[in-house]
Amino acid sequence: MMIQKGYWMAMLVAFAIHNAEEWLWITQHPIQQLPFKLPARLYASEPLGYAMIFLTLMAAIPCVAIGFGASGIWMKLGFILAGGLGLNTLMHISRAMITWQYNPGLYSAGVLLCTVILAVASHWPLLQLTTGLKLVLLLSGGLLTIPVIALALLVGNVFSS
């Protein structure tokens, strides 16, 4: 059971590394085509850094709670988070396969995806919901991915002002 809880902490560490990879690359290479049609100033070094910190801290809440043995709502939030992170990594990997080009976060995406799979698989039987509801949690995390990233970019812009 202790190893299972460690998967959530590993997922958090992999996510922090993933965010650092994205931030380091984007701050060194100006983005030509911005995702989500947001203003370019949101991707400047300082606001993007705050956005990455915000995203990592928000992910830390359920990961640490589950790591310390919490269940119930924390496990549900963890599954939503895992769904979002899983979709994010799949977008990085699929974009690279389609374009045959590096995209920021690609190198760490595979490791992050592995930790997501381990965390979800290790706690799948522990979450006392039907398979359908577990899948709904994962899918809802995927649907929230882009709005949450956009919100984080806006929060980063507020903190850097």
C-alpha positions as CSV (number, residue, x, y, z in Angstrom):
1,M,0.0,0.0,0.0
2,M,2.9,2.4,0.8
3,I,4.3,1.9,-2.8
4,Q,0.8,2.7,-4.2
5,K,0.7,6.0,-2.4
6,G,4.1,6.8,-3.7
7,Y,2.8,6.7,-7.2
8,W,0.9,9.9,-6.6
9,M,4.0,11.6,-5.2
10,A,5.9,10.3,-8.3
11,M,3.2,11.7,-10.5
12,L,3.5,15.1,-8.8
13,V,7.3,15.1,-9.2
14,A,7.0,14.1,-12.9
15,F,4.5,16.9,-13.4
16,A,6.8,19.5,-11.7
17,I,9.6,18.3,-14.0
18,H,7.2,18.5,-17.0
19,N,6.3,22.1,-16.1
20,A,9.9,23.0,-15.7
21,E,10.8,21.5,-19.1
22,E,8.0,23.5,-20.7
23,W,8.9,26.8,-18.9
24,L,12.6,26.5,-19.7
25,W,12.1,25.8,-23.4
26,I,9.4,28.4,-23.9
27,T,11.3,31.1,-22.2
28,Q,14.3,30.4,-24.5
29,H,12.3,30.0,-27.7
30,P,9.6,32.6,-28.5
31,I,6.4,30.9,-29.4
32,Q,5.3,31.6,-33.0
33,Q,1.8,30.0,-32.8
34,L,0.1,30.4,-29.5
35,P,-2.4,27.7,-28.3
36,F,-5.8,28.8,-27.0
37,K,-5.5,32.1,-28.9
38,L,-4.4,33.9,-25.7
39,P,-2.2,37.0,-25.7
40,A,1.5,36.4,-26.1
41,R,2.3,38.3,-22.9
42,L,0.9,35.3,-20.9
43,Y,3.8,33.2,-22.3
44,A,6.5,35.6,-21.2
45,S,9.0,34.1,-18.7
46,E,7.6,35.6,-15.5
47,P,3.9,35.1,-16.0
48,L,4.5,31.6,-17.4
49,G,6.6,30.8,-14.4
50,Y,3.9,31.8,-12.0
51,A,1.4,29.8,-14.1
52,M,3.5,26.7,-13.8
53,I,3.9,27.1,-10.1
54,F,0.2,27.6,-9.7
55,L,-0.5,24.4,-11.7
56,T,2.0,22.4,-9.8
57,L,0.7,23.6,-6.4
58,M,-2.9,22.7,-7.4
59,A,-1.8,19.3,-8.5
60,A,0.1,18.9,-5.2
61,I,-3.0,19.1,-3.1
62,P,-4.7,15.8,-4.1
63,C,-1.4,14.1,-4.7
64,V,-0.1,14.8,-1.2
65,A,-3.4,14.1,0.4
66,I,-3.6,10.7,-1.2
67,G,0.1,10.1,-0.5
68,F,-0.7,10.6,3.2
69,G,-3.6,8.2,3.1
70,A,-6.7,10.4,2.4
71,S,-9.4,8.9,0.3
72,G,-13.0,9.9,-0.6
73,I,-13.1,13.3,-2.3
74,W,-9.3,13.4,-2.5
75,M,-9.2,10.2,-4.5
76,K,-11.9,11.5,-6.8
77,L,-9.9,14.8,-7.3
78,G,-6.8,12.6,-7.9
79,F,-8.6,10.8,-10.6
80,I,-9.7,14.0,-12.2
81,L,-6.1,15.3,-12.0
82,A,-4.8,12.1,-13.5
83,G,-7.3,12.4,-16.4
84,G,-6.1,15.9,-17.1
85,L,-2.4,15.0,-16.9
86,G,-2.9,11.9,-19.0
87,L,-4.6,13.9,-21.8
88,N,-1.9,16.6,-21.6
89,T,0.8,14.0,-22.0
90,L,-1.0,12.3,-24.9
91,M,-1.4,15.7,-26.6
92,H,2.4,16.2,-26.4
93,I,3.2,12.7,-27.7
94,S,0.6,12.8,-30.5
95,R,1.7,16.3,-31.6
96,A,5.3,15.1,-31.9
97,M,4.2,12.0,-33.8
98,I,2.2,14.1,-36.2
99,T,4.7,16.8,-36.8
100,W,7.9,14.9,-36.1
101,Q,9.0,17.9,-34.1
102,Y,9.8,18.5,-30.5
103,N,7.2,20.4,-28.5
104,P,7.8,21.8,-25.0
105,G,7.2,19.1,-22.4
106,L,7.7,16.2,-24.8
107,Y,10.7,14.7,-23.1
108,S,9.0,14.4,-19.7
109,A,5.6,13.5,-21.1
110,G,6.4,9.8,-21.3
111,V,7.5,9.6,-17.7
112,L,4.5,11.6,-16.6
113,L,2.2,9.4,-18.5
114,C,3.7,6.3,-16.9
115,T,3.3,7.8,-13.4
116,V,-0.3,8.7,-14.2
117,I,-1.0,5.1,-15.3
118,L,0.6,3.7,-12.2
119,A,-1.3,6.0,-9.8
120,V,-4.6,5.3,-11.4
121,A,-4.1,1.6,-11.7
122,S,-2.9,1.2,-8.2
123,H,-5.9,3.0,-6.8
124,W,-8.5,1.8,-9.3
125,P,-9.8,-0.9,-6.9
126,L,-9.7,1.4,-3.9
127,L,-12.0,4.0,-5.3
128,Q,-15.4,2.8,-4.3
129,L,-17.2,3.8,-7.5
130,T,-18.5,1.9,-10.5
131,T,-16.1,1.6,-13.5
132,G,-18.3,4.0,-15.4
133,L,-18.0,6.7,-12.7
134,K,-14.3,6.2,-12.5
135,L,-14.0,6.8,-16.3
136,V,-16.2,9.9,-16.0
137,L,-13.8,11.3,-13.4
138,L,-10.8,10.6,-15.7
139,L,-12.6,12.1,-18.8
140,S,-13.8,15.2,-16.8
141,G,-10.1,15.8,-16.0
142,G,-9.3,15.6,-19.7
143,L,-12.1,18.1,-20.5
144,L,-10.8,20.5,-17.9
145,T,-7.3,20.4,-19.2
146,I,-7.4,23.4,-21.5
147,P,-9.6,25.6,-19.3
148,V,-7.4,25.0,-16.3
149,I,-4.2,25.8,-18.3
150,A,-5.8,29.0,-19.6
151,L,-6.8,29.9,-16.0
152,A,-3.3,29.3,-14.8
153,L,-1.9,31.5,-17.6
154,L,-4.3,34.3,-16.5
155,V,-3.3,33.8,-12.8
156,G,0.4,33.9,-13.8
157,N,-0.3,37.2,-15.6
158,V,-2.0,38.7,-12.5
159,F,0.9,37.7,-10.2
160,S,3.5,39.1,-12.6
161,S,1.8,42.5,-12.9
